[in-house]
């Protein structure tokens, strides 16, 4: 065990949880109507609790168990069987590695929340999120990070898929799932109401920006120069994408908005995530500069041209950003085009199939969408029996 590595990953674990609670909750909560803000908080908070328990039970062993098939890790480490304070994962206590990866398992299904806010059944959120994490997210983790068939020595040869902190594992999977749920749900009855609290959005985005240092820097799993570089390029990409999003918004619409610039921040963060362990500051500058425009145009395409109500633009920002960053690894010569594109396609098809099956299955058990009266009155009062704002907000 390396004490410095251990200390850093303890901090990184707290930072990644901070991204979900309260960062993502505030970011998403500020973007919805006042009558639905508590429901968003409830969805993110409940997902964090449920995923933690499920990761302990089965998620960790599926992702990082010793299974030799290349497709899943088996059940040898279910409920952390065989893991104690002396168990090691590299230079870290294995229990710490478990906790760090648990925070990723929390935020990935929580990202999907942004696609279905203001009209989804709470029972569906919990059942779908739990099954999706175990049956979609955890296997993909094993394929790429757990020594599975997409990793080094797998189907793409010695140089397997390069995904440092989750462009494929986190952002592609969550983005595609979000898009599919939005398509099955259909649009909200009123899509024209602006965010009720842009201040919440900015505060949440700022928390995500800070927490992302643990997300990407922690993925080095060591306190060394690689972690410092990952942290630095993360910041550079986020800053640059913020500026290019705002500049593009100003050019197209005549005004740069607060919600716009902070959404650009998230686009830059999502895009640098897979590449953060493989590129330097100049490459990060390029990735961020493109991401600010690319993801904004993806928002316009999905929202305005395809008319898909992915409410908070999960696929356009996280999905497109993660896919773009994954491809840029090959563009900068740090991975092979075959492995990067191949993994994106394999994971994309798998995610789509599992997500559609789960939507059908879970919606047969618990309603996918609330009724019109509940949607009109807001989920806060109708579903959870409390509210933070007057219904006119």
KADA-V831309 format. One record per residue. N is the residue number from 1. PSI is psi as a letter, one per 30 degrees, with the letter a starting at -180 (NA if undefined). Layout:
# KADA-V831309
[[N/PSI] [N/PSI]]
This chain:
# KADA-V831309
[[1/k] [2/j] [3/e] [4/e] [5/e] [6/e] [7/e] [8/e] [9/f] [10/e] [11/e] [12/e] [13/e] [14/e] [15/e] [16/e] [17/e] [18/f] [19/e] [20/e] [21/j] [22/g] [23/d] [24/e] [25/e] [26/e] [27/e] [28/e] [29/e] [30/f] [31/f] [32/l] [33/l] [34/f] [35/f] [36/g] [37/e] [38/e] [39/e] [40/e] [41/e] [42/e] [43/e] [44/e] [45/e] [46/e] [47/e] [48/e] [49/e] [50/e] [51/e] [52/e] [53/e] [54/e] [55/e] [56/e] [57/e] [58/f] [59/e] [60/e] [61/e] [62/e] [63/e] [64/g] [65/l] [66/g] [67/k] [68/g] [69/f] [70/f] [71/f] [72/l] [73/f] [74/a] [75/g] [76/f] [77/g] [78/k] [79/g] [80/h] [81/k] [82/f] [83/k] [84/a] [85/f] [86/f] [87/k] [88/k] [89/j] [90/b] [91/g] [92/l] [93/k] [94/e] [95/e] [96/e] [97/e] [98/e] [99/e] [100/e] [101/f] [102/e] [103/f] [104/e] [105/f] [106/e] [107/f] [108/e] [109/f] [110/e] [111/e] [112/f] [113/e] [114/f] [115/f] [116/g] [117/l] [118/f] [119/g] [120/k] [121/k] [122/e] [123/e] [124/e] [125/e] [126/e] [127/e] [128/e] [129/e] [130/e] [131/e] [132/e] [133/e] [134/e] [135/f] [136/d] [137/e] [138/e] [139/e] [140/e] [141/e] [142/e] [143/e] [144/e] [145/f] [146/g] [147/g] [148/a] [149/f] [150/f] [151/a] [152/k] [153/g] [154/b] [155/f] [156/g] [157/a] [158/e] [159/j] [160/a] [161/k] [162/j] [163/j] [164/e] [165/g] [166/g] [167/e] [168/e] [169/e] [170/e] [171/e] [172/e] [173/e] [174/e] [175/e] [176/e] [177/e] [178/e] [179/e] [180/e] [181/e] [182/e] [183/e] [184/e] [185/e] [186/l] [187/l] [188/l] [189/f] [190/j] [191/g] [192/f] [193/k] [194/l] [195/k] [196/f] [197/i] [198/f] [199/e] [200/e] [201/e] [202/e] [203/e] [204/e] [205/e] [206/e] [207/e] [208/e] [209/e] [210/e] [211/f] [212/f] [213/e] [214/e] [215/e] [216/e] [217/e] [218/f] [219/f] [220/f] [221/g] [222/l] [223/i] [224/a] [225/e] [226/e] [227/e] [228/e] [229/e] [230/e] [231/e] [232/e] [233/f] [234/e] [235/e] [236/e] [237/e] [238/e] [239/e] [240/e] [241/e] [242/e] [243/e] [244/e] [245/e] [246/e] [247/e] [248/e] [249/e] [250/e] [251/e] [252/e] [253/f] [254/f] [255/k] [256/k] [257/l] [258/e] [259/e] [260/e] [261/e] [262/f] [263/e] [264/e] [265/e] [266/e] [267/e] [268/e] [269/e] [270/e] [271/e] [272/f] [273/e] [274/f] [275/f] [276/f] [277/g] [278/f] [279/l] [280/a] [281/e] [282/e] [283/e] [284/e] [285/e] [286/e] [287/e] [288/e] [289/e] [290/e] [291/e] [292/e] [293/e] [294/e] [295/e] [296/e] [297/e] [298/e] [299/e] [300/e] [301/e] [302/e] [303/e] [304/e] [305/e] [306/f] [307/h] [308/k] [309/i] [310/j] [311/e] [312/g] [313/h] [314/e] [315/e] [316/e] [317/e] [318/e] [319/e] [320/e] [321/e] [322/e] [323/e] [324/e] [325/e] [326/e] [327/e] [328/f] [329/e] [330/e] [331/e] [332/g] [333/g] [334/g] [335/l] [336/k] [337/e] [338/e] [339/e] [340/e] [341/e] [342/e] [343/e] [344/e] [345/e] [346/e] [347/e] [348/e] [349/e] [350/e] [351/e] [352/e] [353/e] [354/e] [355/e] [356/e] [357/e] [358/e] [359/e] [360/e] [361/e] [362/e] [363/f] [364/f] [365/e] [366/k] [367/k] [368/e] [369/k] [370/l] [371/l] [372/e] [373/e] [374/e] [375/e] [376/e] [377/f] [378/k] [379/f] [380/e] [381/e] [382/e] [383/e] [384/f] [385/g] [386/l] [387/l] [388/f] [389/l] [390/k] [391/f] [392/f] [393/NA]]
